[in-house]
Amino acid sequence: MGNHKPIPTQDGGERAIVATLVLPGSAASEAEDPLEEIRGLAAAAGANVVDGVYQKLNKVNPRAAFGKGKIEEIAQLAKAQDAVLLVVDHDLSPSQGRNLEKDLGIRVIDRTELILDIFSTRAQTKQAKLQVELAQSEYMKTRLMRMWTHLERTEGAIGSRGPGETQLETDRRLVNKKISDLRKRLKLIEGRRHREAISREYPYTISLVGYTNAGKSSLLRRLTGADVFVADQLFATLDTRIRNWRLKDTREVLLADTVGFVRDLPHGLVASFHATLEETLNADLLLHICDASAIDLEVHMSAVNGVLAEIEADGIPLLIILNKWDRVDEDYRLILLNRFPDAIPVSAHSGEGLDGLEEVIGKYLDNWSLHLEVEVPASDGRLLADFRRISRVLQETYEEGNWVAEVTLSPRHWNSLRPQLLAQGGEFKVVGAVGSH
């Protein structure tokens, strides 16, 4: 039957067939299993994936995406498997979707519809719900325009005048108003989140980014002891979770866990989730968490790098973290370390490699910090407490009623403490310069 992949059935959910096109230069053409991602996405949406097909084409068929022979194959599979849904790993035009449904006799949804559906069921906070609703409205708007294109081409012609054009304008106005209202509500939330980020006392923020289900939440929980939801499913996390990570040398950083990425993440969704992705943009360092055991690891990494470039976060320093190291055999470990010599192998599950990760993070903090000798009047207990709280004290002593210490701290915190120190008659000397990002 051609490019057909039978899949063990599961209980529950709509019985679905997944299908994709393998086009020249596409991510699917580089993947070992071109159906892996769409299968996982469909399962994440609650579908019972019973079969999968893919077709190699030079370009998308304008009528129904797939070729006639492949559509006949899908129809036979749907009948044999009692499938009621086809999930297509591409965006379809309204006419392509309608033609496929007519040819197959079952419901058809495309990639963006599927991802939006998953996000709508995962959204928990008000912000996430608004972001999903905005993305859905943007998607509806583009489809609305395409569906009414024939009216615009024949404006004023016999049979095209009357309620149709009026309804188009009404639909446009309603959707545009909804989009405008959602953007205003999200802008207020985004502004509040931005102010919160600026006012934080912690000098450094490290953001966990990665392909969905790479283990970001598991690593966050392992490093911080935070009680966060962890599940073996795509897009388990939609809302940014920020936790305090205390290193063994007593310094503290903020770890931000963000929504996972996939290849071809809908542009509307990236735009809608700008407020959530703000933590990534504000980070001092990105930890790119990779599932080292994934068969399409490099395709996943490329997808993440693509989204980082889209949100203009590709200039932030980045460390590659090869997670799930406990699932990788010795031979493949050597291959991965040779391919990614600067990567840090860890296992959020077993704890392997986490000490090495912390050591590397400590070095980064040292490179970013000011190294100072300060002399603080011991009588100023508040200023003394501030230094102890937000700097790393390397050595200290008391001399002639003053607290004399060698410290490292962030430039941002030094800018806030320096005026207070000078106002109290304190002194300082720069021992080391600010490290380069």
Secondary structure, 3 states (H helix, E strand, C coil): CCCEEECCCCCCCCEEEEEEEECCCCHHHHCCCCCHHHHHHHHHCCCEEEEEEEEECCCCECCCECCHHHHHHHHHHHHHHCCCEEEECCCCCHHHHHHHHHHHCCEEECHHHHHHHHHHHHCCCHHHHHHHHHHHHHHHHHHHHHHCHHHHHCCCCCCCCCHHHHHHHHHHHHHHHHHHHHHHHHHHHHHHHHHHHHHCCCCCEEEEEEECCCCHHHHHHHHHCCCCCCCCCCCCCCCCEEEEEECCCCCEEEEEECCCECCCCCHHHHHHCHHHHHHHHCCCEEEEEEECCCCCHHHHHHHHHHHHHHCCCCCCCEEEEEECHHHCCHHHHHHHHHHCCCCEECCCCCCCCHHHHHHHHHHHHHHHCEEEEEEEECCCHHHHHHHHHHCEEEEEEEECCEEEEEEEECHHHHHHHHHHHHHCCCEEEEEECCCCC
